[in-house]
Each structure stands twice: as C-alpha cells, then as structure tokens.
Amino acid sequence: MVFFVPHDNLDVLTCYLLADVSIDELQTFKSAFELGNNARFDPRLHIKIVRPPEDYIGKSHDYIRRKEDEAGREEKFLILDDEAVKKNAVWYISWFADEEHIEWKQAESTDVLWKMLIRTDKLSLVYVNYSIGNMSLQEDLGNCGVKFPVKAGFEQPKVYDLDMDMQKDQYRQPVWVRAEPSEYEINKGGEVMGDYIAPPNMYARLKDGVAEAVGVINDWTMFQPTGPFRMSDGTKKEFPEGTMVLELKWNPDFAWPPYKWPEGSL
C-alpha cells in the first residue's frame, strides 16, 4: 500500500484563550488555523486551546511569559485575546530578549518580549519557517513597522501576514509517497509534458485508481528508490524491493476525515 510519512511527531503549542468569544467566533478562529495548516491531510503543527489560569486574566503578555517561565513551561505559546480576535489573528509569544539582541541593537533591554500578532491562517507556516531558520521574528517585526532597537512594551502597527491565498495554496502542497512496484508505472517514452517529449524510463506515476484512492493528484514525476524509513519510535519500516519515492501533490478535495484537535482543547 502507498506509504505516507506519518504526522505523529508534531509540535503542540498551547493557546491561552483570554478573549470573551462566542462559539461562532471560536469556530472561525479554528477554521482559519485548520485551513492554513492543511490540517485534514498534511498538518504542520497542533495547537491546544485552553482557558488560562485565573491570574492571567487582564494581565500583560510580559506577565504571562514570566509566569510560564516560573512554572517551568519555557516553550513558546499563543494568546488569543480581544485584539487578536478582532484582527483574525493570534499572538505568538516567544522569549525575552538576551544580551546578544542588545549587542546587535535589536532590543533596548532584556525586558523586551519577542512576540508577534500573526494572521491566523498563516500561523503554522510562519512557525515552521521560524523553526528551520528560513525566517526570523525580528525581521518580520520590522516588516510590520516596528522600529529598532525595540523597546519594552512595543506596539506592532500592523498584523503580520503573507501575500498568499491559503485556499489555493492547498492545491500546491507536495507529498512524497513510497509506492511498491504494483502501484506505479514507468513511462515508455514519447509522452508530451508541455514543450518536452519525455525519453523512456525517466518518469513514474501511480497506476490508475491508486492516486484517487489515497488522496493525491497523479502526474508523471521523477522517482528514486527508497530504503528503510525510520519511524518516530525508532523502528524501521521496510519496503519491498523496487519501491520508489514519487513527488506528487495532495488532493484537498479528497474525502479526508475532519481534523482531530488535541485532547483537552476547546
């Protein structure tokens, strides 16, 4: 059977719900996150929406960050407050500035809390890019009109957003599948691919009915043999001889099951 890399080891961010929201407003937030996260078929991140401790209500983001640190919860987290709800966004809370930020003239002091108001449907993409170093929060704050060196209690003039239609972006998402010999075919040569006539044995695609059954969009693509795949629990999954890796695209219109939010999330 066609093998997909499991989504079983994703980061989970806590999202403190500080806003007084209706059921519809909360669902709007969740739907926006799910859309940008490709949550039904290729999630990048999970968030767990919870009620905050009583002493967080009405307090500043700086206060909440310090309380989290005191409790040993040093991970980044999210805050959904009234301002965020009004702007279809969520606060991404990182850490306080350090001496290096001061030396580089990014922050005036270690009282600066690195945080950013991010459009909800862009959250998971931004988070992944920060995690792998493709983007930085400091650079993006500059793009939102924040002046450097940043002062404690700074204001962010505009919500951080990306010039992307996340509804359309779903159809551009790649997926690398491992297909056994009975599940794919190799081109015979002469296939027209735009302005290109393909030579034989250069491309592969899934056989008729296979792609439709597993939720990917089929097409001729480059292929390469695969070895064992290391699972998140440390075990190795072996594949039959001749199994190939094909790069295709997810099909968002497939009958995917609803996204399952983390246990305990609102």
N, C-alpha and C positions, 0 to 999 in steps of 0.2 A: 504494500500500500504506500502511496505517496507520503513522504515524511516531511513535516514542517518542524522547524526549531520551536520547542515549547516556550510559552510565555510564563514560565513558572518561577522566575527569579527576579521579578521586577521590584524596583524601589517603591515604597509606600510612604507618601507624605501625609502627615496629619494636617487637617484643615479645621481650624477653630472657627465655629460659626458664631460671630459676635453680632451679626445683624438680626433684626426682628423681621424675618421674611415669611411670606405666605408659602403655602405648599407649591403654588404655581411658580413663584419666584425661585424657590429652591430647585424645582424641576428644570427651569430654564437654565440655571447655572450648571446643573448636572448634564443636561443635554449638550450644552456648548462644550463642556470638557470632553464628553464622550466623542463628539464629532471630531474635534481636533486631535484626539488621542487615538483615532481609528479603533475605538475600544472594542467593537464587536469582533474584529478579526486580527488586528495587529497592534495591541496596546503597547505603549512605551513606558507607562507609569500608572500607578494606582494612587488615589487619594482617599483618605478616610475622613469623612466629615463628622465632627463630634462637637458636643456642647463644651464650652470652656469651663475651667474651674471658676467658681464664683468670684474670686478676687481678680480675675482677668477682665471682667465686665467693666467697661468705662475707663480702662487703663490704656496707656500708650503702648505702641508696638515695642518700644525700648524696654518697658517694664516687663512685658510678656516674655521677650527674649531672655532677659536676666533671670526670670523665674524658671523658665525652661532649663537654662544652664544650671541653676541651683539644684534642680530636681534630677540632674544627670541626663536630661534629654537634649543633647547637643546637636541633634540633626536639624537641618533646615525644615521649615514648616510653612504653612499657609494661613492667612487670616481672611475671612470673608466678613467684612464689616459693611456698614450702610453705604459708605462711599464706593466701595468695590461693587456692590450690587447695582447701584445707580449707573455705573460705568461699564457694566458687563465685563467685569474684571475680577482679579483676585490678587491679594498681596502675597508676594514671595519673600519670605523672611530668611535672610542668610545669617551672617555673624557680624560682630562688631569689628571695626577697622583695627589693624595692628600697626606696629611701628613702621613696617615696610610700606604700608599705604601712606603714612605720613611722610616718609622719606621720598616717596615718588610723587608727593604733592597731590595725591588723590583724595586724602582726607585731612581735615584740620587737627583731629584728635581721635583718640581711641573711644570716644563717646559716640562716634558716627556708627549708626546701624545700617549695614548694607541691606537694602530692601528695594523692591520694585513692584509697582502696580502693573500687572500684565493682563492683556485681553485673555479671557478665559479659554477660548478655543485655540490659543497659541501656547498655552502653559506647558503642555507635555513636550512640544518641540523645543521650546526655549530651555526647558530643564535638561533635556538630553544634550543639547548643544553646550550648555554650561558644564555638564558632567564630563564631556570628552574634550573640552577646551576649544571648541570651534568659535565660541563667543564668550564675552565676559560681561558680568552685571555692570561693572564700572563703565565700560564702553557704551553699553546700552542706555545707562542713565544719562550719559552725555547726549545721546540721540533723542532723549526725552526732554532736553532743555535744562538739565541740572548743571549748575556751574561748579567748577573745580578750582581749588580743593573743596570738597564737600564739607558743609558744616553740620554739626549735630542738629537733629530736628529738621533737616532739609525738606523742602516740598518738591514734588515731581509735577512739572507743569502739564504734561500730557501722558496718557496711558501708553505703555509700550505695546506696539502692535507690529505685525508683519504684513507686507503687501501680498497677501495670499488669500485665495478663496478656498477655505478648508473643505467645502463640499466638493469642489472639483479636484482638489488635491488628493482626495481618497483614491481616485482612479489612476494616480501616478505612482502609487506605492509599490515598490519592488518586493518580491518574495523569492527566496532561494529554496527550491524544492529538491528533494532527493527522490529520484524515480528509478524503480527497478526496470530491468530490460523489457519486461512485458508491458510496461506502462508508457514507454516513449518510442518514437521513431526518429530515424536519422534521414536527413534529406538526400535525395538521389541525384540532385544537380539539375540546373535549369530553372529553379524557382525564381520568380521575379520578386525582388524586395526593393521597391521604389525604383531607383535607376540602376539597380545592381542585379546581375544574374549570378545566382549562387553556384559555386562549384559543388561537387558531391562531397558528402561526409563532413560538412563544415558546421551544420546546424542540427538542432534537435527540437522536438516539441512533444507534448504529451499526445497520446493516441486519442482518437475520437471518443468522447464521453468521459474521459478521465478528468480533464480540467473542469468540466461542468459539474462533476460530482463532488469536487473538493473545494470549489470556490476561488479558482484562479482564472485569469484570462489567458488563453492559449495563443502562442505565436512561435515562429521559428526563432531560436535563440542560440547563443554559444553554449557549449556544455563542457563539462570536465568530470573525470572520475572522482569518486569520493572514497575516503577511508572511514574508519570508525568515528562516531560522533560522541564526544564526552558530554554526558548529561549533567545537570546541576548537582545531582547527588554523588557525582564522582564515577559512576558506572559508565561503561562504553556501550553504545548501540552499534551493532554490526549490521552490515548490509550485504546482500548477495553480490557476487561478482558481476561486474557490468553495470552496477548502479551509478547513475550520473547526477550531477548537480546542474539544474537548469534555472536561469534567472527569468522569472515571469512577473506578472503583476496580479495583485489581489483583485477580486471582483466584489466591490461593495454591494452589488445588487443580489448577491447570493443570499440564501435564506439562513443567515447567521443567527445563532441564538442571542438573546439580549445580553448585554454586558452585565457581569456579576460584580457588584460593588463589594469592597472588603467587608468582612463580618464586623458588625457593630457600627457601620457607617449609617448616617442618616439618609 
